[in-house]
Amino acid sequence: MSAVTGFIFLIPLLILVLAAVAAIGVFVYRDAKARGLSAAAWTICAVLLPGFVGLALYLVARTGRSALKCPNCGRRVEKTFV
């Protein structure tokens, strides 16, 4: 197997990894923004920390923060609200 052939097999893997990182970034940004967290900071954390550590940290940090909003006033509604 030549070096060129080996490189050609790595291109789809690289594209797949970059697509996964982009999808994680988009998810974290949108979800953090909806929950009132610092969207840019959490996105950078989730994308740059290796091995999905940033995503795991974000998923732990977002617990207890609701993405629900009151239809009348637009304020964030907590999960315990009745």
mmCIF file of the N, C-alpha and C atoms, coordinates in Angstrom:
data_MODEL
# 
_entry.id   MODEL 
# 
loop_
_atom_site.group_PDB 
_atom_site.id 
_atom_site.type_symbol 
_atom_site.label_atom_id 
_atom_site.label_alt_id 
_atom_site.label_comp_id 
_atom_site.label_asym_id 
_atom_site.label_entity_id 
_atom_site.label_seq_id 
_atom_site.pdbx_PDB_ins_code 
_atom_site.Cartn_x 
_atom_site.Cartn_y 
_atom_site.Cartn_z 
_atom_site.occupancy 
_atom_site.B_iso_or_equiv 
_atom_site.pdbx_formal_charge 
_atom_site.auth_seq_id 
_atom_site.auth_comp_id 
_atom_site.auth_asym_id 
_atom_site.auth_atom_id 
_atom_site.pdbx_PDB_model_num 
ATOM 1   N N  . MET A 1 1  ? 0.860   -1.172 0.000  1.00 0.00 ? 1  MET A N  1 
ATOM 2   C CA . MET A 1 1  ? 0.000   0.000  0.000  1.00 0.00 ? 1  MET A CA 1 
ATOM 3   C C  . MET A 1 1  ? 0.903   1.230  0.000  1.00 0.00 ? 1  MET A C  1 
ATOM 4   N N  . SER A 1 2  ? 0.663   2.098  -0.937 1.00 0.00 ? 2  SER A N  1 
ATOM 5   C CA . SER A 1 2  ? 1.485   3.304  -1.026 1.00 0.00 ? 2  SER A CA 1 
ATOM 6   C C  . SER A 1 2  ? 0.982   4.366  -0.059 1.00 0.00 ? 2  SER A C  1 
ATOM 7   N N  . ALA A 1 3  ? 1.772   5.406  0.121  1.00 0.00 ? 3  ALA A N  1 
ATOM 8   C CA . ALA A 1 3  ? 1.417   6.493  1.039  1.00 0.00 ? 3  ALA A CA 1 
ATOM 9   C C  . ALA A 1 3  ? 0.177   7.235  0.550  1.00 0.00 ? 3  ALA A C  1 
ATOM 10  N N  . VAL A 1 4  ? 0.030   7.362  -0.760 1.00 0.00 ? 4  VAL A N  1 
ATOM 11  C CA . VAL A 1 4  ? -1.124  8.067  -1.319 1.00 0.00 ? 4  VAL A CA 1 
ATOM 12  C C  . VAL A 1 4  ? -2.408  7.293  -1.032 1.00 0.00 ? 4  VAL A C  1 
ATOM 13  N N  . THR A 1 5  ? -2.367  5.984  -1.195 1.00 0.00 ? 5  THR A N  1 
ATOM 14  C CA . THR A 1 5  ? -3.544  5.158  -0.932 1.00 0.00 ? 5  THR A CA 1 
ATOM 15  C C  . THR A 1 5  ? -3.932  5.230  0.544  1.00 0.00 ? 5  THR A C  1 
ATOM 16  N N  . GLY A 1 6  ? -2.959  5.198  1.428  1.00 0.00 ? 6  GLY A N  1 
ATOM 17  C CA . GLY A 1 6  ? -3.241  5.315  2.854  1.00 0.00 ? 6  GLY A CA 1 
ATOM 18  C C  . GLY A 1 6  ? -3.840  6.663  3.194  1.00 0.00 ? 6  GLY A C  1 
ATOM 19  N N  . PHE A 1 7  ? -3.367  7.706  2.542  1.00 0.00 ? 7  PHE A N  1 
ATOM 20  C CA . PHE A 1 7  ? -3.894  9.050  2.776  1.00 0.00 ? 7  PHE A CA 1 
ATOM 21  C C  . PHE A 1 7  ? -5.335  9.171  2.296  1.00 0.00 ? 7  PHE A C  1 
ATOM 22  N N  . ILE A 1 8  ? -5.649  8.527  1.194  1.00 0.00 ? 8  ILE A N  1 
ATOM 23  C CA . ILE A 1 8  ? -7.009  8.576  0.650  1.00 0.00 ? 8  ILE A CA 1 
ATOM 24  C C  . ILE A 1 8  ? -7.996  7.919  1.626  1.00 0.00 ? 8  ILE A C  1 
ATOM 25  N N  . PHE A 1 9  ? -7.561  6.867  2.321  1.00 0.00 ? 9  PHE A N  1 
ATOM 26  C CA . PHE A 1 9  ? -8.439  6.224  3.301  1.00 0.00 ? 9  PHE A CA 1 
ATOM 27  C C  . PHE A 1 9  ? -8.631  7.077  4.554  1.00 0.00 ? 9  PHE A C  1 
ATOM 28  N N  . LEU A 1 10 ? -7.694  7.951  4.839  1.00 0.00 ? 10 LEU A N  1 
ATOM 29  C CA . LEU A 1 10 ? -7.808  8.801  6.026  1.00 0.00 ? 10 LEU A CA 1 
ATOM 30  C C  . LEU A 1 10 ? -8.727  10.004 5.813  1.00 0.00 ? 10 LEU A C  1 
ATOM 31  N N  . ILE A 1 11 ? -8.923  10.414 4.580  1.00 0.00 ? 11 ILE A N  1 
ATOM 32  C CA . ILE A 1 11 ? -9.749  11.588 4.290  1.00 0.00 ? 11 ILE A CA 1 
ATOM 33  C C  . ILE A 1 11 ? -11.195 11.404 4.768  1.00 0.00 ? 11 ILE A C  1 
ATOM 34  N N  . PRO A 1 12 ? -11.876 10.295 4.471  1.00 0.00 ? 12 PRO A N  1 
ATOM 35  C CA . PRO A 1 12 ? -13.246 10.141 4.992  1.00 0.00 ? 12 PRO A CA 1 
ATOM 36  C C  . PRO A 1 12 ? -13.301 10.119 6.519  1.00 0.00 ? 12 PRO A C  1 
ATOM 37  N N  . LEU A 1 13 ? -12.304 9.533  7.159  1.00 0.00 ? 13 LEU A N  1 
ATOM 38  C CA . LEU A 1 13 ? -12.256 9.520  8.613  1.00 0.00 ? 13 LEU A CA 1 
ATOM 39  C C  . LEU A 1 13 ? -12.097 10.931 9.155  1.00 0.00 ? 13 LEU A C  1 
ATOM 40  N N  . LEU A 1 14 ? -11.255 11.721 8.554  1.00 0.00 ? 14 LEU A N  1 
ATOM 41  C CA . LEU A 1 14 ? -11.061 13.107 8.966  1.00 0.00 ? 14 LEU A CA 1 
ATOM 42  C C  . LEU A 1 14 ? -12.342 13.917 8.771  1.00 0.00 ? 14 LEU A C  1 
ATOM 43  N N  . ILE A 1 15 ? -13.021 13.712 7.670  1.00 0.00 ? 15 ILE A N  1 
ATOM 44  C CA . ILE A 1 15 ? -14.289 14.412 7.404  1.00 0.00 ? 15 ILE A CA 1 
ATOM 45  C C  . ILE A 1 15 ? -15.333 14.020 8.442  1.00 0.00 ? 15 ILE A C  1 
ATOM 46  N N  . LEU A 1 16 ? -15.393 12.742 8.795  1.00 0.00 ? 16 LEU A N  1 
ATOM 47  C CA . LEU A 1 16 ? -16.345 12.263 9.795  1.00 0.00 ? 16 LEU A CA 1 
ATOM 48  C C  . LEU A 1 16 ? -16.066 12.880 11.167 1.00 0.00 ? 16 LEU A C  1 
ATOM 49  N N  . VAL A 1 17 ? -14.811 12.950 11.556 1.00 0.00 ? 17 VAL A N  1 
ATOM 50  C CA . VAL A 1 17 ? -14.451 13.541 12.847 1.00 0.00 ? 17 VAL A CA 1 
ATOM 51  C C  . VAL A 1 17 ? -14.791 15.026 12.865 1.00 0.00 ? 17 VAL A C  1 
ATOM 52  N N  . LEU A 1 18 ? -14.468 15.741 11.809 1.00 0.00 ? 18 LEU A N  1 
ATOM 53  C CA . LEU A 1 18 ? -14.776 17.171 11.742 1.00 0.00 ? 18 LEU A CA 1 
ATOM 54  C C  . LEU A 1 18 ? -16.290 17.422 11.742 1.00 0.00 ? 18 LEU A C  1 
ATOM 55  N N  . ALA A 1 19 ? -17.047 16.565 11.088 1.00 0.00 ? 19 ALA A N  1 
ATOM 56  C CA . ALA A 1 19 ? -18.503 16.707 11.085 1.00 0.00 ? 19 ALA A CA 1 
ATOM 57  C C  . ALA A 1 19 ? -19.067 16.460 12.485 1.00 0.00 ? 19 ALA A C  1 
ATOM 58  N N  . ALA A 1 20 ? -18.518 15.491 13.206 1.00 0.00 ? 20 ALA A N  1 
ATOM 59  C CA . ALA A 1 20 ? -18.975 15.221 14.566 1.00 0.00 ? 20 ALA A CA 1 
ATOM 60  C C  . ALA A 1 20 ? -18.660 16.399 15.486 1.00 0.00 ? 20 ALA A C  1 
ATOM 61  N N  . VAL A 1 21 ? -17.479 16.968 15.349 1.00 0.00 ? 21 VAL A N  1 
ATOM 62  C CA . VAL A 1 21 ? -17.102 18.126 16.167 1.00 0.00 ? 21 VAL A CA 1 
ATOM 63  C C  . VAL A 1 21 ? -18.004 19.317 15.845 1.00 0.00 ? 21 VAL A C  1 
ATOM 64  N N  . ALA A 1 22 ? -18.301 19.527 14.580 1.00 0.00 ? 22 ALA A N  1 
ATOM 65  C CA . ALA A 1 22 ? -19.196 20.626 14.194 1.00 0.00 ? 22 ALA A CA 1 
ATOM 66  C C  . ALA A 1 22 ? -20.600 20.400 14.736 1.00 0.00 ? 22 ALA A C  1 
ATOM 67  N N  . ALA A 1 23 ? -21.089 19.172 14.669 1.00 0.00 ? 23 ALA A N  1 
ATOM 68  C CA . ALA A 1 23 ? -22.427 18.872 15.188 1.00 0.00 ? 23 ALA A CA 1 
ATOM 69  C C  . ALA A 1 23 ? -22.493 19.094 16.704 1.00 0.00 ? 23 ALA A C  1 
ATOM 70  N N  . ILE A 1 24 ? -21.459 18.707 17.420 1.00 0.00 ? 24 ILE A N  1 
ATOM 71  C CA . ILE A 1 24 ? -21.402 18.942 18.860 1.00 0.00 ? 24 ILE A CA 1 
ATOM 72  C C  . ILE A 1 24 ? -21.406 20.436 19.138 1.00 0.00 ? 24 ILE A C  1 
ATOM 73  N N  . GLY A 1 25 ? -20.631 21.192 18.369 1.00 0.00 ? 25 GLY A N  1 
ATOM 74  C CA . GLY A 1 25 ? -20.572 22.641 18.552 1.00 0.00 ? 25 GLY A CA 1 
ATOM 75  C C  . GLY A 1 25 ? -21.925 23.301 18.335 1.00 0.00 ? 25 GLY A C  1 
ATOM 76  N N  . VAL A 1 26 ? -22.616 22.905 17.294 1.00 0.00 ? 26 VAL A N  1 
ATOM 77  C CA . VAL A 1 26 ? -23.937 23.479 17.001 1.00 0.00 ? 26 VAL A CA 1 
ATOM 78  C C  . VAL A 1 26 ? -24.936 23.114 18.095 1.00 0.00 ? 26 VAL A C  1 
ATOM 79  N N  . PHE A 1 27 ? -24.928 21.862 18.522 1.00 0.00 ? 27 PHE A N  1 
ATOM 80  C CA . PHE A 1 27 ? -25.846 21.427 19.582 1.00 0.00 ? 27 PHE A CA 1 
ATOM 81  C C  . PHE A 1 27 ? -25.607 22.201 20.870 1.00 0.00 ? 27 PHE A C  1 
ATOM 82  N N  . VAL A 1 28 ? -24.346 22.277 21.294 1.00 0.00 ? 28 VAL A N  1 
ATOM 83  C CA . VAL A 1 28 ? -24.030 22.946 22.554 1.00 0.00 ? 28 VAL A CA 1 
ATOM 84  C C  . VAL A 1 28 ? -24.367 24.425 22.473 1.00 0.00 ? 28 VAL A C  1 
ATOM 85  N N  . TYR A 1 29 ? -24.059 25.065 21.355 1.00 0.00 ? 29 TYR A N  1 
ATOM 86  C CA . TYR A 1 29 ? -24.345 26.499 21.220 1.00 0.00 ? 29 TYR A CA 1 
ATOM 87  C C  . TYR A 1 29 ? -25.848 26.772 21.330 1.00 0.00 ? 29 TYR A C  1 
ATOM 88  N N  . ARG A 1 30 ? -26.645 26.028 20.580 1.00 0.00 ? 30 ARG A N  1 
ATOM 89  C CA . ARG A 1 30 ? -28.095 26.257 20.590 1.00 0.00 ? 30 ARG A CA 1 
ATOM 90  C C  . ARG A 1 30 ? -28.709 25.924 21.944 1.00 0.00 ? 30 ARG A C  1 
ATOM 91  N N  . ASP A 1 31 ? -28.276 24.830 22.539 1.00 0.00 ? 31 ASP A N  1 
ATOM 92  C CA . ASP A 1 31 ? -28.842 24.417 23.811 1.00 0.00 ? 31 ASP A CA 1 
ATOM 93  C C  . ASP A 1 31 ? -28.430 25.366 24.932 1.00 0.00 ? 31 ASP A C  1 
ATOM 94  N N  . ALA A 1 32 ? -27.181 25.784 24.963 1.00 0.00 ? 32 ALA A N  1 
ATOM 95  C CA . ALA A 1 32 ? -26.719 26.720 25.997 1.00 0.00 ? 32 ALA A CA 1 
ATOM 96  C C  . ALA A 1 32 ? -27.425 28.060 25.867 1.00 0.00 ? 32 ALA A C  1 
ATOM 97  N N  . LYS A 1 33 ? -27.624 28.508 24.654 1.00 0.00 ? 33 LYS A N  1 
ATOM 98  C CA . LYS A 1 33 ? -28.323 29.773 24.437 1.00 0.00 ? 33 LYS A CA 1 
ATOM 99  C C  . LYS A 1 33 ? -29.767 29.676 24.916 1.00 0.00 ? 33 LYS A C  1 
ATOM 100 N N  . ALA A 1 34 ? -30.432 28.567 24.654 1.00 0.00 ? 34 ALA A N  1 
ATOM 101 C CA . ALA A 1 34 ? -31.820 28.384 25.074 1.00 0.00 ? 34 ALA A CA 1 
ATOM 102 C C  . ALA A 1 34 ? -31.943 28.292 26.593 1.00 0.00 ? 34 ALA A C  1 
ATOM 103 N N  . ARG A 1 35 ? -30.907 27.797 27.258 1.00 0.00 ? 35 ARG A N  1 
ATOM 104 C CA . ARG A 1 35 ? -30.948 27.638 28.703 1.00 0.00 ? 35 ARG A CA 1 
ATOM 105 C C  . ARG A 1 35 ? -30.377 28.836 29.454 1.00 0.00 ? 35 ARG A C  1 
ATOM 106 N N  . GLY A 1 36 ? -29.950 29.854 28.728 1.00 0.00 ? 36 GLY A N  1 
ATOM 107 C CA . GLY A 1 36 ? -29.441 31.058 29.376 1.00 0.00 ? 36 GLY A CA 1 
ATOM 108 C C  . GLY A 1 36 ? -28.019 30.936 29.869 1.00 0.00 ? 36 GLY A C  1 
ATOM 109 N N  . LEU A 1 37 ? -27.260 29.990 29.341 1.00 0.00 ? 37 LEU A N  1 
ATOM 110 C CA . LEU A 1 37 ? -25.859 29.829 29.703 1.00 0.00 ? 37 LEU A CA 1 
ATOM 111 C C  . LEU A 1 37 ? -24.986 30.569 28.688 1.00 0.00 ? 37 LEU A C  1 
ATOM 112 N N  . SER A 1 38 ? -23.719 30.703 28.981 1.00 0.00 ? 38 SER A N  1 
ATOM 113 C CA . SER A 1 38 ? -22.790 31.355 28.063 1.00 0.00 ? 38 SER A CA 1 
ATOM 114 C C  . SER A 1 38 ? -22.543 30.437 26.863 1.00 0.00 ? 38 SER A C  1 
ATOM 115 N N  . ALA A 1 39 ? -23.243 30.704 25.776 1.00 0.00 ? 39 ALA A N  1 
ATOM 116 C CA . ALA A 1 39 ? -23.215 29.811 24.618 1.00 0.00 ? 39 ALA A CA 1 
ATOM 117 C C  . ALA A 1 39 ? -21.825 29.733 23.991 1.00 0.00 ? 39 ALA A C  1 
ATOM 118 N N  . ALA A 1 40 ? -21.172 30.868 23.812 1.00 0.00 ? 40 ALA A N  1 
ATOM 119 C CA . ALA A 1 40 ? -19.856 30.872 23.170 1.00 0.00 ? 40 ALA A CA 1 
ATOM 120 C C  . ALA A 1 40 ? -18.821 30.136 24.014 1.00 0.00 ? 40 ALA A C  1 
ATOM 121 N N  . ALA A 1 41 ? -18.816 30.381 25.308 1.00 0.00 ? 41 ALA A N  1 
ATOM 122 C CA . ALA A 1 41 ? -17.829 29.738 26.185 1.00 0.00 ? 41 ALA A CA 1 
ATOM 123 C C  . ALA A 1 41 ? -18.022 28.228 26.224 1.00 0.00 ? 41 ALA A C  1 
ATOM 124 N N  . TRP A 1 42 ? -19.263 27.778 26.354 1.00 0.00 ? 42 TRP A N  1 
ATOM 125 C CA . TRP A 1 42 ? -19.512 26.343 26.408 1.00 0.00 ? 42 TRP A CA 1 
ATOM 126 C C  . TRP A 1 42 ? -19.234 25.666 25.068 1.00 0.00 ? 42 TRP A C  1 
ATOM 127 N N  . THR A 1 43 ? -19.488 26.373 23.970 1.00 0.00 ? 43 THR A N  1 
ATOM 128 C CA . THR A 1 43 ? -19.191 25.795 22.658 1.00 0.00 ? 43 THR A CA 1 
ATOM 129 C C  . THR A 1 43 ? -17.693 25.603 22.489 1.00 0.00 ? 43 THR A C  1 
ATOM 130 N N  . ILE A 1 44 ? -16.919 26.604 22.859 1.00 0.00 ? 44 ILE A N  1 
ATOM 131 C CA . ILE A 1 44 ? -15.460 26.497 22.758 1.00 0.00 ? 44 ILE A CA 1 
ATOM 132 C C  . ILE A 1 44 ? -14.957 25.356 23.638 1.00 0.00 ? 44 ILE A C  1 
ATOM 133 N N  . CYS A 1 45 ? -15.488 25.263 24.831 1.00 0.00 ? 45 CYS A N  1 
ATOM 134 C CA . CYS A 1 45 ? -15.107 24.189 25.753 1.00 0.00 ? 45 CYS A CA 1 
ATOM 135 C C  . CYS A 1 45 ? -15.446 22.815 25.164 1.00 0.00 ? 45 CYS A C  1 
ATOM 136 N N  . ALA A 1 46 ? -16.643 22.672 24.646 1.00 0.00 ? 46 ALA A N  1 
ATOM 137 C CA . ALA A 1 46 ? -17.085 21.377 24.116 1.00 0.00 ? 46 ALA A CA 1 
ATOM 138 C C  . ALA A 1 46 ? -16.314 20.966 22.876 1.00 0.00 ? 46 ALA A C  1 
ATOM 139 N N  . VAL A 1 47 ? -15.914 21.943 22.067 1.00 0.00 ? 47 VAL A N  1 
ATOM 140 C CA . VAL A 1 47 ? -15.231 21.623 20.812 1.00 0.00 ? 47 VAL A CA 1 
ATOM 141 C C  . VAL A 1 47 ? -13.733 21.381 21.028 1.00 0.00 ? 47 VAL A C  1 
ATOM 142 N N  . LEU A 1 48 ? -13.119 22.129 21.915 1.00 0.00 ? 48 LEU A N  1 
ATOM 143 C CA . LEU A 1 48 ? -11.663 22.057 22.045 1.00 0.00 ? 48 LEU A CA 1 
ATOM 144 C C  . LEU A 1 48 ? -11.153 21.004 23.022 1.00 0.00 ? 48 LEU A C  1 
ATOM 145 N N  . LEU A 1 49 ? -11.936 20.636 24.026 1.00 0.00 ? 49 LEU A N  1 
ATOM 146 C CA . LEU A 1 49 ? -11.467 19.613 24.950 1.00 0.00 ? 49 LEU A CA 1 
ATOM 147 C C  . LEU A 1 49 ? -11.554 18.244 24.273 1.00 0.00 ? 49 LEU A C  1 
ATOM 148 N N  . PRO A 1 50 ? -10.502 17.452 24.363 1.00 0.00 ? 50 PRO A N  1 
ATOM 149 C CA . PRO A 1 50 ? -10.458 16.177 23.633 1.00 0.00 ? 50 PRO A CA 1 
ATOM 150 C C  . PRO A 1 50 ? -11.325 15.092 24.260 1.00 0.00 ? 50 PRO A C  1 
ATOM 151 N N  . GLY A 1 51 ? -11.691 14.138 23.447 1.00 0.00 ? 51 GLY A N  1 
ATOM 152 C CA . GLY A 1 51 ? -12.386 12.948 23.904 1.00 0.00 ? 51 GLY A CA 1 
ATOM 153 C C  . GLY A 1 51 ? -13.773 13.187 24.466 1.00 0.00 ? 51 GLY A C  1 
ATOM 154 N N  . PHE A 1 52 ? -14.473 14.149 23.949 1.00 0.00 ? 52 PHE A N  1 
ATOM 155 C CA . PHE A 1 52 ? -15.835 14.467 24.375 1.00 0.00 ? 52 PHE A CA 1 
ATOM 156 C C  . PHE A 1 52 ? -15.915 14.885 25.844 1.00 0.00 ? 52 PHE A C  1 
ATOM 157 N N  . VAL A 1 53 ? -14.790 15.290 26.428 1.00 0.00 ? 53 VAL A N  1 
ATOM 158 C CA . VAL A 1 53 ? -14.774 15.747 27.814 1.00 0.00 ? 53 VAL A CA 1 
ATOM 159 C C  . VAL A 1 53 ? -15.575 17.042 27.935 1.00 0.00 ? 53 VAL A C  1 
ATOM 160 N N  . GLY A 1 54 ? -15.407 17.954 26.989 1.00 0.00 ? 54 GLY A N  1 
ATOM 161 C CA . GLY A 1 54 ? -16.136 19.220 27.011 1.00 0.00 ? 54 GLY A CA 1 
ATOM 162 C C  . GLY A 1 54 ? -17.633 19.012 26.901 1.00 0.00 ? 54 GLY A C  1 
ATOM 163 N N  . LEU A 1 55 ? -18.054 18.101 26.046 1.00 0.00 ? 55 LEU A N  1 
ATOM 164 C CA . LEU A 1 55 ? -19.478 17.792 25.909 1.00 0.00 ? 55 LEU A CA 1 
ATOM 165 C C  . LEU A 1 55 ? -20.018 17.204 27.204 1.00 0.00 ? 55 LEU A C  1 
ATOM 166 N N  . ALA A 1 56 ? -19.269 16.300 27.828 1.00 0.00 ? 56 ALA A N  1 
ATOM 167 C CA . ALA A 1 56 ? -19.702 15.702 29.090 1.00 0.00 ? 56 ALA A CA 1 
ATOM 168 C C  . ALA A 1 56 ? -19.811 16.761 30.179 1.00 0.00 ? 56 ALA A C  1 
ATOM 169 N N  . LEU A 1 57 ? -18.848 17.672 30.249 1.00 0.00 ? 57 LEU A N  1 
ATOM 170 C CA . LEU A 1 57 ? -18.909 18.754 31.231 1.00 0.00 ? 57 LEU A CA 1 
ATOM 171 C C  . LEU A 1 57 ? -20.136 19.624 31.008 1.00 0.00 ? 57 LEU A C  1 
ATOM 172 N N  . TYR A 1 58 ? -20.412 19.925 29.757 1.00 0.00 ? 58 TYR A N  1 
ATOM 173 C CA . TYR A 1 58 ? -21.586 20.749 29.461 1.00 0.00 ? 58 TYR A CA 1 
ATOM 174 C C  . TYR A 1 58 ? -22.867 20.041 29.860 1.00 0.00 ? 58 TYR A C  1 
ATOM 175 N N  . LEU A 1 59 ? -22.977 18.759 29.556 1.00 0.00 ? 59 LEU A N  1 
ATOM 176 C CA . LEU A 1 59 ? -24.197 18.023 29.888 1.00 0.00 ? 59 LEU A CA 1 
ATOM 177 C C  . LEU A 1 59 ? -24.419 17.963 31.397 1.00 0.00 ? 59 LEU A C  1 
ATOM 178 N N  . VAL A 1 60 ? -23.339 17.912 32.171 1.00 0.00 ? 60 VAL A N  1 
ATOM 179 C CA . VAL A 1 60 ? -23.467 17.936 33.620 1.00 0.00 ? 60 VAL A CA 1 
ATOM 180 C C  . VAL A 1 60 ? -23.856 19.333 34.096 1.00 0.00 ? 60 VAL A C  1 
ATOM 181 N N  . ALA A 1 61 ? -23.249 20.355 33.519 1.00 0.00 ? 61 ALA A N  1 
ATOM 182 C CA . ALA A 1 61 ? -23.489 21.733 33.957 1.00 0.00 ? 61 ALA A CA 1 
ATOM 183 C C  . ALA A 1 61 ? -24.895 22.223 33.605 1.00 0.00 ? 61 ALA A C  1 
ATOM 184 N N  . ARG A 1 62 ? -25.474 21.687 32.568 1.00 0.00 ? 62 ARG A N  1 
ATOM 185 C CA . ARG A 1 62 ? -26.786 22.190 32.146 1.00 0.00 ? 62 ARG A CA 1 
ATOM 186 C C  . ARG A 1 62 ? -27.937 21.585 32.926 1.00 0.00 ? 62 ARG A C  1 
ATOM 187 N N  . THR A 1 63 ? -27.709 20.535 33.686 1.00 0.00 ? 63 THR A N  1 
ATOM 188 C CA . THR A 1 63 ? -28.788 19.930 34.456 1.00 0.00 ? 63 THR A CA 1 
ATOM 189 C C  . THR A 1 63 ? -29.306 20.938 35.468 1.00 0.00 ? 63 THR A C  1 
ATOM 190 N N  . GLY A 1 64 ? -30.573 20.972 35.601 1.00 0.00 ? 64 GLY A N  1 
ATOM 191 C CA . GLY A 1 64 ? -31.205 21.926 36.503 1.00 0.00 ? 64 GLY A CA 1 
ATOM 192 C C  . GLY A 1 64 ? -31.552 23.243 35.833 1.00 0.00 ? 64 GLY A C  1 
ATOM 193 N N  . ARG A 1 65 ? -31.083 23.465 34.604 1.00 0.00 ? 65 ARG A N  1 
ATOM 194 C CA . ARG A 1 65 ? -31.418 24.687 33.862 1.00 0.00 ? 65 ARG A CA 1 
ATOM 195 C C  . ARG A 1 65 ? -32.435 24.324 32.798 1.00 0.00 ? 65 ARG A C  1 
ATOM 196 N N  . SER A 1 66 ? -33.583 24.881 32.880 1.00 0.00 ? 66 SER A N  1 
ATOM 197 C CA . SER A 1 66 ? -34.657 24.564 31.948 1.00 0.00 ? 66 SER A CA 1 
ATOM 198 C C  . SER A 1 66 ? -34.552 25.416 30.687 1.00 0.00 ? 66 SER A C  1 
ATOM 199 N N  . ALA A 1 67 ? -34.945 24.853 29.575 1.00 0.00 ? 67 ALA A N  1 
ATOM 200 C CA . ALA A 1 67 ? -35.006 25.591 28.322 1.00 0.00 ? 67 ALA A CA 1 
ATOM 201 C C  . ALA A 1 67 ? -36.415 26.116 28.063 1.00 0.00 ? 67 ALA A C  1 
ATOM 202 N N  . LEU A 1 68 ? -37.335 25.844 28.989 1.00 0.00 ? 68 LEU A N  1 
ATOM 203 C CA . LEU A 1 68 ? -38.714 26.277 28.825 1.00 0.00 ? 68 LEU A CA 1 
ATOM 204 C C  . LEU A 1 68 ? -38.858 27.751 29.155 1.00 0.00 ? 68 LEU A C  1 
ATOM 205 N N  . LYS A 1 69 ? -39.732 28.439 28.400 1.00 0.00 ? 69 LYS A N  1 
ATOM 206 C CA . LYS A 1 69 ? -40.010 29.853 28.653 1.00 0.00 ? 69 LYS A CA 1 
ATOM 207 C C  . LYS A 1 69 ? -41.509 30.038 28.844 1.00 0.00 ? 69 LYS A C  1 
ATOM 208 N N  . CYS A 1 70 ? -41.853 30.999 29.685 1.00 0.00 ? 70 CYS A N  1 
ATOM 209 C CA . CYS A 1 70 ? -43.248 31.327 29.921 1.00 0.00 ? 70 CYS A CA 1 
ATOM 210 C C  . CYS A 1 70 ? -43.826 31.963 28.657 1.00 0.00 ? 70 CYS A C  1 
ATOM 211 N N  . PRO A 1 71 ? -44.966 31.477 28.163 1.00 0.00 ? 71 PRO A N  1 
ATOM 212 C CA . PRO A 1 71 ? -45.533 32.050 26.948 1.00 0.00 ? 71 PRO A CA 1 
ATOM 213 C C  . PRO A 1 71 ? -46.049 33.479 27.143 1.00 0.00 ? 71 PRO A C  1 
ATOM 214 N N  . ASN A 1 72 ? -46.332 33.860 28.377 1.00 0.00 ? 72 ASN A N  1 
ATOM 215 C CA . ASN A 1 72 ? -46.848 35.209 28.629 1.00 0.00 ? 72 ASN A CA 1 
ATOM 216 C C  . ASN A 1 72 ? -45.741 36.244 28.797 1.00 0.00 ? 72 ASN A C  1 
ATOM 217 N N  . CYS A 1 73 ? -44.781 35.978 29.693 1.00 0.00 ? 73 CYS A N  1 
ATOM 218 C CA . CYS A 1 73 ? -43.768 36.991 29.989 1.00 0.00 ? 73 CYS A CA 1 
ATOM 219 C C  . CYS A 1 73 ? -42.421 36.702 29.347 1.00 0.00 ? 73 CYS A C  1 
ATOM 220 N N  . GLY A 1 74 ? -42.164 35.478 28.895 1.00 0.00 ? 74 GLY A N  1 
ATOM 221 C CA . GLY A 1 74 ? -40.911 35.141 28.237 1.00 0.00 ? 74 GLY A CA 1 
ATOM 222 C C  . GLY A 1 74 ? -39.776 34.782 29.183 1.00 0.00 ? 74 GLY A C  1 
ATOM 223 N N  . ARG A 1 75 ? -40.032 34.789 30.503 1.00 0.00 ? 75 ARG A N  1 
ATOM 224 C CA . ARG A 1 75 ? -38.984 34.428 31.459 1.00 0.00 ? 75 ARG A CA 1 
ATOM 225 C C  . ARG A 1 75 ? -38.803 32.922 31.481 1.00 0.00 ? 75 ARG A C  1 
ATOM 226 N N  . ARG A 1 76 ? -37.601 32.489 31.886 1.00 0.00 ? 76 ARG A N  1 
ATOM 227 C CA . ARG A 1 76 ? -37.289 31.076 31.960 1.00 0.00 ? 76 ARG A CA 1 
ATOM 228 C C  . ARG A 1 76 ? -38.093 30.413 33.070 1.00 0.00 ? 76 ARG A C  1 
ATOM 229 N N  . VAL A 1 77 ? -38.628 29.239 32.816 1.00 0.00 ? 77 VAL A N  1 
ATOM 230 C CA . VAL A 1 77 ? -39.443 28.489 33.768 1.00 0.00 ? 77 VAL A CA 1 
ATOM 231 C C  . VAL A 1 77 ? -38.603 27.321 34.280 1.00 0.00 ? 77 VAL A C  1 
ATOM 232 N N  . GLU A 1 78 ? -38.527 27.206 35.579 1.00 0.00 ? 78 GLU A N  1 
ATOM 233 C CA . GLU A 1 78 ? -37.779 26.087 36.172 1.00 0.00 ? 78 GLU A CA 1 
ATOM 234 C C  . GLU A 1 78 ? -38.612 24.816 36.109 1.00 0.00 ? 78 GLU A C  1 
ATOM 235 N N  . LYS A 1 79 ? -37.943 23.674 36.184 1.00 0.00 ? 79 LYS A N  1 
ATOM 236 C CA . LYS A 1 79 ? -38.642 22.393 36.111 1.00 0.00 ? 79 LYS A CA 1 
ATOM 237 C C  . LYS A 1 79 ? -39.581 22.172 37.292 1.00 0.00 ? 79 LYS A C  1 
ATOM 238 N N  . THR A 1 80 ? -39.264 22.793 38.424 1.00 0.00 ? 80 THR A N  1 
ATOM 239 C CA . THR A 1 80 ? -40.088 22.605 39.624 1.00 0.00 ? 80 THR A CA 1 
ATOM 240 C C  . THR A 1 80 ? -41.291 23.506 39.642 1.00 0.00 ? 80 THR A C  1 
ATOM 241 N N  . PHE A 1 81 ? -41.432 24.394 38.666 1.00 0.00 ? 81 PHE A N  1 
ATOM 242 C CA . PHE A 1 81 ? -42.537 25.321 38.635 1.00 0.00 ? 81 PHE A CA 1 
ATOM 243 C C  . PHE A 1 81 ? -43.830 24.571 38.342 1.00 0.00 ? 81 PHE A C  1 
ATOM 244 N N  . VAL A 1 82 ? -44.872 24.922 39.066 1.00 0.00 ? 82 VAL A N  1 
ATOM 245 C CA . VAL A 1 82 ? -46.174 24.261 38.881 1.00 0.00 ? 82 VAL A CA 1 
ATOM 246 C C  . VAL A 1 82 ? -47.104 25.231 38.200 1.00 0.00 ? 82 VAL A C  1 
# 
